[in-house]
Amino acid sequence: MSSLAPAVVLSLVSAVAYAAGAIMQEHVAASTSARPYAPLHHAAWWVAVALNSLGAVLHVMALAYGPLSLVQPLGALTIVFALPMAALFVRRRAGAAAWRGAIMATAGLAGLLALTGEADTHSLDGGQRAVLAGVTFGSVALIFLAAQTVHRPILRSVGLAAAAGVAFGIASVFTKTVAVDWAWSAPLTQWPSLLAISVLAIGGLLLSQASYRGAGLAAPLATVTVVNPVVAAAVGITMFGETFRYGVPGTVFALGFGVVAAGGLIMLTTERLKAARAEACAPAEASPPPAQQPARRSETRMLHADAQVLPSDRDATRPEVGEGVDVGAVPRPCTHLEMEMRP
C-alpha cells in the first residue's frame, strides 16, 4: 500500500479535530472578551486546546508518511468540515453559496491529491533551520504588530489569523525535519527544532484564539486554513525539493487546482460574512426586560424634548439641527441614526 494512503486518512481525521477545536474557540471568544489570547478560566477553552492537540498529533503522524505539499493542503478541509459541524452543534445553517464553496474546495484539494508524487526523505541542515526560524519569528511579529494598528475588528482578526497561519505552517516544516532526522539513540540533537515547534505551535494557538474575537468563525478560520498550507507547501517545494507528478504540466495543473480550492474557501468566507451582516441588520424580536422599559421611556421623552424626532429613515437622509442635537444618516450596512451632542 502506498505511503500516501495513511497520510490522507490521518490528515482527514486531523482536519475534523481542528474543525471542532475552531468551533469551540469561536464560542469561547464570543463569551469571553476580557482575555482574548488565553482564557484559562474557561473550561471550553481547554476542550478546544485538547482538540487542537489531537489534531496536531495526527498531523505529525501524517507528515511522517506524506510530503508537505500533500498534508498541508488537506488541512484546508478544516473549514469544509467546520461548515456542517457548526450547523449541527451551534445551529448555524449554511446557504447555497457556502455549499458551492465547500464543493469547490474539495474538488481543488482532490486535484492536488491526484497530482502529488511520492514522498522523499528531505530535511534541512542547521544553518537553513536557523535562517527559516529567524525569518518566521520576524514575519509573525511584524504581522502581529501591524494587526494591532488596525481598528476594524474584522481586519484585525484576519491579520492575527494570518500570523497564526504562518506559525502553524512553519511549525509543520520543522516537524517534517524532525520526523526525517529523528534518531532514538540521540534525541537531544533535535532540541532546537523541538523548541521552535513548541513556540510556533503555542503562539499560533494564542493568535488564532484572539482572531475569533469580534469576527465570528468563517473569516479567521478560512485565513488560517489558506495561509498555513500555502506557506508550508511553498517551503516544501522550494527547500525540500518536493514535486508534483508529470513534471511541468502537472505543476501547472496543481496550481490551477490550488486556485480552485482557494476560490472555494473565499466563497465560504464571503457567504458567512454576508450571513453575519444580515443577522446584525435583522430587527430584534424580543422585547426588553420590564426593568429596562421605564428607563427607555424616560430616554424617549428626553429625546422628544431636546430634538426633533424623525418619523422615518427617509427623512434622515439629510442632517437636521434641533436644539443642540444633529441627526443624520450613517452610511453602514444597516440604517442607523447618528446623534452628535453639542453644548
C-alpha positions in Angstrom: 0.0 0.0 0.0 1.3 3.5 -0.9 2.5 5.6 2.0 0.1 8.4 0.8 -2.9 6.4 2.0 -2.2 6.7 5.7 -1.1 10.3 5.3 -4.5 11.1 3.7 -6.5 9.3 6.4 -4.6 10.9 9.2 -4.9 14.3 7.6 -8.7 14.0 7.3 -9.2 13.0 10.9 -6.8 15.8 11.9 -8.9 18.3 10.0 -12.1 17.1 11.8 -10.3 17.6 15.2 -9.1 21.1 14.1 -12.6 22.0 13.0 -14.2 21.0 16.3 -11.5 22.9 18.1 -12.1 26.0 16.0 -15.8 25.9 16.8 -15.0 25.7 20.5 -12.5 28.6 20.2 -15.0 30.8 18.5 -17.6 30.0 21.2 -15.1 31.0 23.9 -14.1 34.2 22.1 -17.8 35.2 21.8 -18.4 34.7 25.5 -15.1 35.8 26.9 -13.9 39.2 25.6 -11.7 40.2 28.6 -9.0 37.6 27.8 -8.7 37.4 24.0 -5.5 35.3 23.9 -5.7 32.7 26.7 -9.0 32.5 28.7 -7.5 30.0 31.1 -10.5 30.1 33.4 -12.9 28.9 30.7 -13.3 25.1 30.6 -14.4 25.1 27.0 -11.1 26.7 26.0 -9.3 23.7 27.5 -11.5 21.4 25.4 -10.5 23.4 22.3 -6.8 23.0 23.3 -7.3 19.3 23.7 -8.9 19.0 20.3 -6.2 21.1 18.6 -3.6 19.0 20.3 -5.2 15.8 19.0 -5.3 17.4 15.5 -1.6 18.3 15.8 -0.6 14.8 16.9 -2.5 13.3 13.9 -0.9 16.0 11.7 2.6 15.0 12.8 1.8 11.3 12.1 0.6 12.3 8.6 3.8 14.2 7.9 5.7 11.1 8.7 4.0 9.3 5.8 3.4 12.1 3.2 5.0 15.2 1.8 4.2 18.7 3.0 2.7 19.6 -0.4 0.0 16.9 0.2 -0.5 17.0 4.0 -0.8 20.8 4.3 -3.4 21.3 1.6 -5.5 18.6 3.1 -5.5 20.6 6.3 -7.6 23.2 4.4 -10.5 20.7 4.7 -10.9 22.0 8.3 -13.2 24.8 7.1 -15.2 22.3 4.9 -15.8 20.1 7.9 -16.5 23.1 10.2 -19.4 24.1 8.0 -21.8 21.2 8.7 -20.4 20.7 12.2 -21.3 24.3 13.1 -24.8 23.9 11.6 -25.2 20.7 13.7 -23.8 21.8 17.0 -24.4 25.6 17.1 -27.4 25.7 14.8 -25.6 27.8 12.2 -27.1 26.8 8.8 -25.1 27.2 5.7 -26.5 28.7 2.5 -26.2 27.5 -1.1 -23.2 29.7 -1.7 -21.4 28.1 1.3 -22.0 24.6 0.0 -20.8 25.6 -3.5 -17.6 26.9 -1.9 -17.2 23.6 0.0 -17.6 21.6 -3.2 -15.0 23.8 -4.9 -12.5 23.5 -2.1 -13.0 19.7 -2.0 -12.6 19.4 -5.8 -9.4 21.6 -5.7 -7.9 19.5 -2.9 -8.8 16.3 -4.7 -6.9 17.5 -7.8 -3.9 18.4 -5.7 -4.1 14.9 -4.1 -4.1 13.2 -7.6 -1.1 15.1 -8.7 1.1 14.7 -5.6 4.0 12.5 -6.0 5.5 10.1 -3.5 7.4 11.4 -0.5 11.1 11.5 -0.5 13.3 11.9 2.6 14.4 15.6 2.6 15.5 17.7 5.5 17.2 21.0 6.4 20.6 21.5 7.9 21.3 23.6 10.9 22.0 26.8 9.1 18.8 26.5 7.0 16.8 25.9 10.1 18.2 28.9 11.8 17.5 31.2 8.9 14.0 29.8 8.5 13.3 30.3 12.2 14.6 33.8 12.2 12.5 34.8 9.1 9.4 33.2 10.6 9.6 34.8 14.0 10.2 38.2 12.4 7.3 37.8 10.0 4.9 36.7 12.7 5.9 39.6 14.9 5.6 42.1 12.0 2.1 40.8 11.1 1.0 40.9 14.7 2.2 44.5 15.2 0.5 45.6 12.0 -2.8 43.9 13.1 -2.6 45.9 16.4 -2.7 49.2 14.5 -5.9 48.3 12.7 -9.1 49.5 14.4 -11.7 47.5 12.4 -12.3 44.1 14.2 -12.6 42.1 11.1 -9.4 43.3 9.6 -7.5 42.9 12.8 -8.8 39.4 13.2 -7.7 38.5 9.6 -4.3 39.8 10.4 -4.0 37.8 13.6 -5.2 34.7 11.7 -2.6 35.2 9.0 0.1 35.4 11.7 -1.3 32.2 13.2 -1.3 30.5 9.8 2.4 31.4 9.2 3.3 30.0 12.7 1.4 26.7 12.1 2.8 26.3 8.6 6.4 26.7 9.6 5.8 24.5 12.7 4.8 21.8 10.2 8.0 22.3 8.3 10.1 21.9 11.4 8.0 18.8 12.4 8.8 17.3 9.0 12.5 17.8 9.5 12.4 16.3 13.0 10.4 13.3 11.6 13.0 12.7 8.9 16.1 13.2 11.1 14.9 11.6 14.3 17.1 9.0 15.9 16.2 7.4 19.2 19.9 7.0 20.0 20.4 10.7 20.0 17.1 12.5 20.7 18.7 15.6 22.2 20.2 16.6 18.9 16.8 17.8 17.8 16.1 20.1 20.7 16.5 23.4 18.7 13.8 22.2 16.3 11.6 20.9 19.0 11.8 24.3 20.8 10.9 26.1 17.6 7.9 23.8 17.1 6.7 24.4 20.7 7.0 28.2 20.4 5.3 28.3 17.0 2.5 25.9 18.0 1.7 27.8 21.2 2.0 31.2 19.5 -0.3 30.0 16.7 -2.9 28.8 19.2 -2.9 32.0 21.1 -3.1 34.1 17.9 -5.9 32.0 16.4 -7.8 32.4 19.7 -7.5 36.1 19.5 -8.5 36.2 15.9 -12.0 34.9 16.6 -12.8 37.9 18.8 -15.4 40.1 17.1 -15.1 38.3 13.7 -17.0 35.1 14.0 -15.8 31.7 12.8 -15.6 31.9 9.0 -13.1 34.7 8.2 -10.4 33.8 10.7 -10.6 30.0 10.1 -10.5 30.5 6.3 -7.5 32.7 6.6 -5.6 30.2 8.8 -6.5 27.3 6.6 -5.3 29.1 3.4 -2.1 30.7 4.8 -1.0 27.5 6.6 -0.8 25.2 3.6 0.4 27.9 1.2 3.4 28.7 3.5 4.3 25.1 4.3 3.8 23.8 0.7 6.0 26.7 -0.6 8.8 25.7 1.8 8.3 22.0 0.9 8.6 22.7 -2.8 11.5 25.3 -2.7 13.6 23.8 0.2 12.7 20.1 0.3 12.6 19.5 -3.4 9.1 18.1 -3.4 7.4 18.0 -6.8 4.1 17.1 -8.5 3.5 14.3 -10.9 4.0 14.7 -14.7 6.7 17.4 -14.4 5.9 21.0 -15.5 2.4 20.2 -16.8 1.5 18.5 -13.5 2.8 21.5 -11.6 0.7 23.9 -13.7 -2.5 21.8 -13.2 -1.7 21.6 -9.5 -1.5 25.4 -9.3 -4.9 25.5 -11.1 -6.4 23.2 -8.6 -4.9 25.3 -5.8 -6.7 28.3 -7.3 -10.0 26.4 -7.4 -9.6 25.4 -3.7 -8.7 28.9 -2.7 -11.8 30.2 -4.6 -13.9 27.8 -2.7 -12.5 29.0 0.6 -13.1 32.6 -0.4 -16.7 31.8 -1.3 -17.1 30.1 2.1 -15.8 33.2 3.8 -17.9 35.8 1.9 -21.0 33.7 2.4 -20.5 33.7 6.2 -19.7 37.4 6.3 -22.9 38.2 4.4 -24.9 36.0 6.7 -23.4 37.7 9.8 -24.2 41.1 8.3 -27.8 40.0 7.6 -28.1 38.8 11.2 -26.8 42.1 12.5 -29.3 44.1 10.4 -32.3 42.0 11.4 -34.6 43.7 13.9 -34.6 42.3 17.4 -37.8 40.3 18.1 -37.5 40.0 21.8 -38.9 42.9 23.9 -36.7 44.5 26.5 -37.0 43.2 30.1 -39.6 45.0 32.3 -36.8 46.6 34.4 -35.4 48.3 31.4 -38.7 49.6 29.9 -39.2 52.7 32.2 -35.6 53.8 31.5 -36.2 53.6 27.8 -39.5 55.6 28.0 -37.7 58.3 30.0 -34.9 58.3 27.4 -37.5 58.7 24.7 -39.1 61.6 26.4 -35.8 63.4 26.8 -35.1 63.0 23.0 -38.5 64.5 22.2 -37.8 67.4 24.5 -34.3 68.2 23.1 -34.6 67.3 19.4 -36.9 66.8 16.6 -37.6 63.0 16.3 -37.8 62.0 12.6 -40.7 59.7 11.7 -38.8 57.6 9.1 -35.4 56.7 7.8 -36.3 58.5 4.5 -36.3 61.8 6.3 -32.9 61.0 7.9 -31.1 61.3 4.6 -30.2 64.9 5.4 -28.9 66.3 8.7 -31.3 68.3 10.7 -30.4 70.5 13.6 -32.6 70.5 16.6 -32.0 72.1 19.9 -28.3 71.2 20.3 -28.7 67.8 18.5 -27.6 67.0 15.0 -29.4 64.0 13.5 -28.2 62.4 10.2 -28.0 59.1 8.4 -24.9 56.9 8.8 -23.7 55.0 5.7 -23.5 51.5 7.0 -24.9 48.1 6.0 -27.9 48.8 8.3 -29.7 52.0 8.6 -28.6 53.9 11.8 -29.0 57.4 13.2 -26.0 59.2 14.4 -26.6 61.9 17.1 -23.9 64.5 17.9 -24.5 66.3 21.2 -23.2 69.9 21.3 -23.2 72.4 24.1 
